[in-house]
Every structure is written in C-alpha cells, then in structure tokens.
Amino acid sequence: MFSAALNGPDGRPKAVANAGTVTRATLEEILRRGARAGVFSSSLLRASELKAAAFTAWSTVHGFTMLVIEGLPTPDLAIADLADKVVRVACRSFQR
C-alpha cells in the first residue's frame, strides 16, 4: 500500500491513497472505541495521542509483515501464532 513501487508518473494511484486513508481511519476508530470502553488508556481520546498510537500499531504490524515477507528467522511458532503475540503486545502498550 505504501511502497514507492506503486508510484506512477502521476504519483500514487488514487485508489491506493484512498485505501490508506480508510485503513488509518478504521484503526483510529478501533483505538478510540477501546479508549471509550476503558480497554485502552483514556489518553487515546486526545487526537495527538490517538494518531501516535495508530502510527505505533501500524508500524508494528507493518514491520512484522515485512520481516515475514523477507523470510527472516522467526521463533518456533506458526506465523499466525506469532502474529497474535505481536498484536497482543502492541495492544497492551495502549492500556492504562
């Protein structure tokens, strides 16, 4: 979605740019709902904190994905189990 390889002579295709915008908004809404429900820190109700948390979560998942794609060694776990652990650790960082 964000690879420079997607850029054409007129920049990033509109569909790709829109997908990124929708994905970021969805992630922010999930974090906002978690904060309202008391699952995540209420600090995520502040716009700057919410944007930083979304960037952190996205960076974590993106980094994990790129490492898997590159075929770097992973612990002796199935990729799905490892992904679950990565997401759980990231989510704990947003708790109170």
Secondary structure as GFF3:
##gff-version 3
##sequence-region A 1 96
A	DSSP	three_ten_helix	4	6	.	.	.	ID=ss1
A	DSSP	alpha_helix	14	36	.	.	.	ID=ss2
A	DSSP	three_ten_helix	42	45	.	.	.	ID=ss3
A	DSSP	alpha_helix	47	69	.	.	.	ID=ss4
A	DSSP	alpha_helix	79	92	.	.	.	ID=ss5
###
